[in-house]
Amino acid sequence: MRIKKRLLVGLILLLATALITTIFPKDTVTAQTETPYTGINWMVSQMDGSHQPYGVFIPSPTDKTTPRPILFIGHGAGGRAGVPSAAADPQKWILDNGKNWIVVRLDYRGPQANNQGQFDPFDVIRDLEEVEGYTLDHDRFYITGGSLGGSDAYRLALRYPDKWAAVAPQTGWTDYREFWPHWYEHSDKDTV
């Protein structure tokens, strides 16, 4: 009796396995590539050889030949590079309007950039072209940011005006004589 019972259980398991593999065949379960691509990439700094992060949004990651504009976005003080979400502006605007722009969320070397990250956008451009293989439209690079990112947008616009199609700083310090005493100088504020 035990042998018949084991044979019956084995037969039921065999039939169940056959049914499951028929309903869910292995070749129809494939990994899907993420479109658009969002993530944190790392570039090598030409200034000091360090690896620096940047958040990136690429609406059509497999299209590497179409020249693309880049929108660089800098973070405020205390922030870091983040992963751009496809559901947030301006990425949503890019998707909704069939654009093929790349959005880069800069890290600027951490929460208090202090000018160390001024070359990082150019290293990101190099990384996207030489390492990732994308074709970029050098006549359409845009930069923006708020607070600290706004100050960096001002700085990069004034130091490298030929690199940007447009610059849109938001609430950034415009003069080091304003932010240095406020944030860094360790003297009595009344004498500043």
FENFEN-V777941 format. One record per backbone hydrogen bond with DSSP energy under -0.5 kcal/mol. CO is the residue of the C=O (numbers start at 1). NH is the residue of the N-H. If there is no record, write none. Layout:
BEGIN
CO_NH + CO_NH
END
This chain:
BEGIN
1_5 + 2_6 + 3_7 + 4_8 + 5_9 + 6_10 + 7_11 + 8_12 + 9_13 + 10_14 + 11_15 + 12_16 + 13_17 + 14_18 + 15_19 + 16_20 + 17_21 + 18_22 + 19_23 + 20_24 + 22_25 + 25_28 + 26_29 + 28_30 + 37_58 + 39_41 + 39_56 + 41_54 + 43_45 + 43_52 + 45_49 + 50_45 + 50_52 + 52_43 + 54_41 + 55_105 + 56_39 + 57_103 + 58_36 + 58_37 + 58_61 + 60_63 + 62_64 + 64_135 + 68_137 + 69_102 + 70_72 + 70_142 + 71_104 + 72_144 + 73_106 + 74_146 + 75_149 + 76_79 + 82_84 + 85_88 + 88_91 + 88_92 + 90_94 + 91_95 + 92_96 + 93_97 + 94_99 + 95_98 + 101_59 + 102_71 + 103_57 + 104_73 + 104_106 + 105_55 + 107_110 + 111_78 + 113_116 + 115_118 + 116_119 + 117_120 + 119_122 + 119_123 + 120_124 + 121_125 + 122_126 + 123_127 + 124_128 + 125_129 + 126_130 + 126_131 + 127_131 + 127_132 + 128_134 + 134_136 + 135_68 + 136_138 + 137_140 + 140_70 + 141_165 + 141_166 + 142_72 + 143_168 + 144_74 + 145_170 + 146_149 + 147_151 + 148_152 + 149_153 + 150_154 + 151_155 + 152_156 + 153_157 + 154_158 + 155_159 + 156_160 + 160_163 + 161_164 + 166_143 + 168_145 + 170_147 + 175_178 + 175_179 + 176_180 + 178_182 + 179_183 + 179_184 + 180_184 + 180_185 + 188_191 + 188_192 + 189_192
END
